[in-house]
Amino acid sequence: MSAFADAFAGEVIRPGDPKYDAARAVWNGMVDRRPALVVLPTGPADVVAALRFAREQDLVVAVRGGGHSIPGHSTCDDGIVVDLSRMRGAEADPGRRTAVCAGGALLAELDDAVQAFGLVCPVGVVSHTGVAGLTLGGGMGRLQRKFGLTIDNLRAVELVTADGTIVRASEEENPDLFWGARGAGANFGIATSFEFGLHALDGPITYGRIVHPIERAGELAQLFREAVETGPDELWLGFYLRLAPAEGFPPEIGGRPIAAVSALHCGSPADAERDLAGLRAFGPPVVDSIEAKPYLAAQHLADEAMEWGHRFYMKSAFLPGLPDELVELAVQHAQGMPSGADGEFGIWSWGGAIAEVPEDATAFTGRTAAYWMAAEIQWDDPALDDPCREWARTAMADVAPFAAAGRYVNDVAEAREDGRTIYGDEKYERLVALKRAWDPDNVFRLNQNIRP
């Protein structure tokens, strides 16, 4: 151990060190684990050294980028956590319309670097999420209908593989590995660098939400469906059922169940006004916050609500459609949420650029869906752990008859989900073959694991 620590250029933190408790913490407050050590590499060579040491000592390996893994895969008991938070930053090349991110970069760093040149890469909606975890699982976000998932914009990824080799995967180099990395990437190595293609997005986007009492949920869902089906790819919509906070809302809905639609339109303000006119005229809404604003401002709006330390659980599914019966079920479950918790049903518009990529082009499964739906719940009192998880499980069990094939792997909150339910039989078998080729000893098993 001392020889490794002396040769390692980064920092090594052990139990009993003053920084240990902070170093072992992760985003989901439900997860409380005690690794044997936490190492913070400064570059790929340090990652190689840490991995080789872990294998020599037969230590379980956890990899932490942003630390947002819902089931806590970015930490472990008694093993080693390879924390990439010293490997941060992103750089844009406006001439080539590309960006390069370090393995520990956060979404905010990528957003800031590319927006400085009026460019964008479609990423998630919480800016302190890690680029690596989001990307290797697929990468949903509000620009997905126009520009695709994050993996659809990935040009190349650099991985430290299980044998300590630094490998580049792209369409030209190790293309089979690149296929698997886009949707199941955590199984094949520690990502130390990403290269993305970028798109022009200069000037404001149109973003905000309209809110109604939950009694209008059925009518609002119909308008939501119509807007998704007839609107352009520049329009992303989300439909939500939840309890409104008691403060910050008009008194007629504060503390009561609500139905809401969030919208992001990345076209011109005139086009946004036209495409959102029907939704905004209905009711009228109790709240209408839709307005032009900088894209970066929209990217930070969920940061506080999703800050570190809360307890969190979710279940999700892809949907081929959104029938009235399913909306009615969601309304019933939204009104039965455990007291003391903050949760919602969220339904995101799918399709557009996502569906233009062939289903077999990447390991990610679910491109033919019309919508993505999730029951998400957050709380702070450990006594609510079982009721909150049971609420989401029961709700999504009722959704199951309406669901399409595939799961979004980044949503899977159970530690040992059957990979066939995520990827389907054919892709799962291809992933098993890749795992046998690149990680036959299953060194990288703290993930939704593909067993070799």
N, C-alpha and C positions, 0 to 999 in steps of 0.2 A: 504493500500500500504506500509506504513512504517513498519508494522508488518511483512509483507512478506519479504521486503528487509532486515530487521534485522535478520531474521531467515535463509535466503538464503545464502548458502556458496559461491556461485559464485558471479559474478558481475551483477549489474542492471544499465542499461543506459537509461536515459530519454531524451526527447526533451529538448534542451538547455544545456545539458552536453557537455563538450569539445569533447568527443569521439563520439557524437551522429551521425554526418554525416558519419564518417568512419564506424560506426557500422551498419548503415542502407543500406550501399552500397552493391550491388550484382554484379555478373560477367557481366551480359548483361547491357550495358550502356543505353539501351532503358528504363529500369525499374527505376523509381524514386518514391519511396513510403516513407511514414512517419508513422512508427509504433508508438503506444503509449509508448511502452518500448521494449528494447532489453535485454534479459537475457542470461548470459553465464554460464551454469551449469558446475560444476566440476566433476559430476558423476551422475549415475542413480537416486540417492535420490533427487538431485537438479532438475532433469527433472520432477520427480513426483511432487515436490513442485510447480514448475512453471506451470505445467499442471493443478493442482488443483486450483491454484490461478486464472488462466485464466478462468476456468469454473465457479468459484465463481463470477468473475467479468463480465462474459459473453463476453469475449474477443475472437476475431478471433485468431486462432493459426497458425502461420507460422513456419516451421522448416527449419533451415539452417544447412546443412552439409558443402559441399564445396561451396555453393552459386551459382552453375552453372545452375540452372533451367532456361531454355530459356524463358518461359513466365513470370518468376519472382515469382514463387510460394514460394520461400524461403524468401519472405518479404511480407508486407501488409501495408495497411493504417489503423491506429487507433487501431490495435490489438497488439498482443505480438509476437515477434520473439524469438524463442528458438534457440539460436546460439550455436552449438556444438563444436565450434573451440577450446574450452579449453579441450575437450575430444578427444585428438589425440593419435596417436601412434599405432604400430603394432608389434606383437611378433611372431616369428616362432618357431615351435617345429620340428626340422629336423627328429627326431626319428619317430614321428607319421605322418610326412608330413602334418602338419596342421599349420594354422596361425590364430591368433585372433586379430581383429582390434577394436578399439574404434569407437563410432558412428560418431565422427567428423574427422576421419582419412582421409588423402588424398591418392591418388593412389601412389604417390612417396614414401610415408611411407611404404605402403604394399610392393611395388616393392623392395625397399632397404632392408627391413627386410628379405624377403624370398630369394632374390638373394645372400645374404651373405652366404647362404648354398647351392647355386647351384640349387635353386628351384624357381618355378614361379606359380602365379595364373593368369589366363587370365583376363585382365582388359582393360580399355580404353586407348586412345592414347594421352591424355593431362594430364600431371602428377599432375597438381593442381586441378583436378576434385575430388569431394568427393567420397569416397568409397560407402557411403550410397545411394546417389541418383543414381549412376551408377548401383549398384547391385539391388536395389529394382525395377528398371525398366527393368532389363534384363542383360545388360553389354556386349556390342559389343567391339571387339578389334582385333588386328592383329594375335592373337593366336587362334582365335575362331574355325577355321577348325580342328585344332589338338586337342585342349583341351576343346572346347565348350564355351558357354557364361559364364559370371561371375556367374550367378545363378546356372549353372550346376555344379559348384564347391563349392556352399554354403552348409555347413553342418548344420548350425544352425544360428538363429538370435534371439537376445534379444530385445524385444519391451516393451516400456511403453504404455499401451493401454489407451483408452479413459477414463476409470474409475480410472486411476492412478495405475494400477496393473503392476508389472514387470513380463513378460511372456517370456518363451523360446519356440521357434517354430523350429521343425526339423521333420524328417521323423517319429520319435518315439514320440515326444511330440507335441501336437496340430498340427497334420499333415495337417488338412484342412487349418489352418491359414498359415502354411508353404507353401502350394500350392499357396495361394493367394499372399503371400509376394513375391514370385518369379515372378515378372512381374507387380504387382499392389500394392506393399508393402506400399507406402506412404499413402494409404487409411486406414491402420489398426493400426498405432501407430508410436511412435518416436523410431527409431532404436538406441540402445545404445551400441550394440556389435555384431560382426559378427565372425563366425568361418568358415574358408575355408579349403578345401582340396587342396593340392599342387602337382605339377609335377616336375620331374627333367628337368632342362634346364641349363646346365653348359657349359661354353665356349661361343664362339661368335655365333651370328646368321648372316645371310646374308641379308642385307637390303639396299634399295636405290630406285632410280627411273630412268626410261628412258624417254626422252622427244623428241617429234617430232612436226613439224608444224601441225596445225590443219587440213591441207589438207590431211594428212595421217590418219586421225581419223578412217575411215572405215576399212582400212587394219589393223591398230593397234588393233581395237576392235575385229576383227576376230582372230588375234593371241592371244589376251587376253582370248577370249572364249575358244579357243582350249587348252590353258595352264590350265585354270580352270577345264575344263572337263576331261583332261587327267592327270593332275598333282596330286601329293600325298597330303594328308591332311596337311603335313608339310609346304605346299606352300599356302600363302595368297597373293592375288593380288587385287589391286585397280586400276580402270581406271578413268581418270580425264580429264575434258575439262574446260579450264580456260584461263585467260589472263596472260601471263608471266610478271613478274615484269620487269621494264625497266632496272634495275640494277641487276647485279649478274648472268645474262644469256648471252650467246653468242649474238652478235649484230644482227644476222640474225633472231632471235626469240624474243629478248628483247622487251617488250611492245606489242607483237603480240599474238593472240590466239594460244594455244598449245593443243596437246593431249599428255597425259603422262600415264605411268603405274608405280605404286609403287609395290614393292615386299618385302615380308618378308618370308624367308625360315628358319625354325628352325631345319632342318636336318643337315647333314654333309656338309662341304664346297664342297666336290666332288658331292654330290647329288644336291646341289643348282646350281652348274655350269651346270650340265646336264639338270635339269628341267627348267632353265632360258635361255638356249642356243638359242632357236628359237626366243624369244622376243628380245634378245640382238643383234642378227645378223641382224634383219630387219632394213633397212634404208640406212646406219647405223643411229642410233639416234644422235641428236644434243647434247644431254647430256646423259651420262650413269654414275650414281653415285653408282651403286650397288657394294657393297663390304662387307667383313666381319667386324663386329663391335660388341661391347658388347650390350647385350639386353637393359641394362639401358640407353645407349646412344641413342638408337632408341626411347625409351620411352619419351625422353625430346625434341625431334626435333620439335614438334609442339607447345611447351610451349610459345614461344615468339609471334608467329603469333596469338595465341589464348589467349593472355594476357587479364587481366581484363580491362573493361571500354569501349571497342568497342561496337557498336550497332550491333545486330546479329538477323538473322531470317533464318528459314529453313523449308522445306517441304520434306517428304520422302515417300518411298513406297517399298514394297517387289515385286520382279519380278520373274515370273516363267521361264523367258528366256530373252535373249538380242538380239532381231531381229535387222536387219540392219535399218529398218524403225525408230526404237526407237533411235538408235545412230544418225541417220540423224536429227531427231527432237532435240536431245540434242545439237548437233553442232550448229543448228540454234539459239537456245536460249542462248547458251554460248556466241555467237557473238553479242547478243543484250543486254548484261548486262548494267545497268545504269552506266554512266561515274562517276568516283569518288568512286566507290565501288569495293570491292575485293570479288569475289565469284567464285563458281565452281559447276559443276556437278561431283559428285563422285559416282562410282559404285563399291561396294565391293563384293568379292567372298563370297559365303555363303556355305551351305552344310557341308560335313564332319561330325565332332562330333556334330554339332548343330542338324543335321537331325537324328542322332542316338537316341536322346531323344524323346520319344513319344510326339506327339502334345498335348495330354491331361494331361501330367505329371506336367505341371506348368501353371500358368495363362498367361505367355508369349505366344503370337500368331505369327506365321510366320516361323516355323521351316522347312516347306517343300519348301520354296522359293529357287531359284537358286542364286539370287543376291539381294542386297539391294541398292537402288538408292536414292540420295538426291540432291536437289538444295539448296546450302548454300550460304549466302551472308553476308558480314560484311562491315560496313561503320562507319564514325564518324560524318558527318554533319546531324543534325536532319531534314534538308530540304529534305534529300533523303529517309526518312522513308517510305513514301507511294510508291515511285517508286521501291524501293528495295523489299519491301514485295510483291508488285504486280508482279514483275519479277518472284519471286519464285512461287507464287500462279499460275500464268499463265502457267509457264513451267510445273509444276507438274500436272496441270489440263490436259495438253496434254499427260502426261505420264499415266494418270489414266486408259485409255483403255487397257494398257499393264500390269497393276498391278495385283498382287495376293491379297488374303484376308489378313487382319491384318495390324497393324501399330506398329512401335517401339515407345512405349510410351515416352521414353526420348527425342524423336525428335519432339514431338507435340508442336508446338509453339503457338497455339491458346489456350486461357485460358479455354474454355468450349467446348472441342471436345466431340462428342457423343461417349461414351465408347463402344458402339456396333461396331463402325467402327474400334476400336483398338483391341478388344478382340473377336468379333463375338458374336452372340446371345447366344449360349449355355454357353460359359464361362462367359459372362456378367451376366447372370441370376445366375450362381453359385457365382459370386463375390458379387452380390446384397445380396444374402442370408448370405454370410460371413460378409458383412458390417452390416447387421441387427443384427448379433450375437455379433460383436466386437465393433461396433461404431454406435449404433442406432440413436444417435443424430447428426451424421455427424460432429463431432468435427474436424476431420482431412479432411477438404474439400478443402484446398489449394493444389490441385494436379489435375491430370486428374481424376475427381471425379466419384466414384461409389456411386450413391445416394441410401440410404437405403429405 
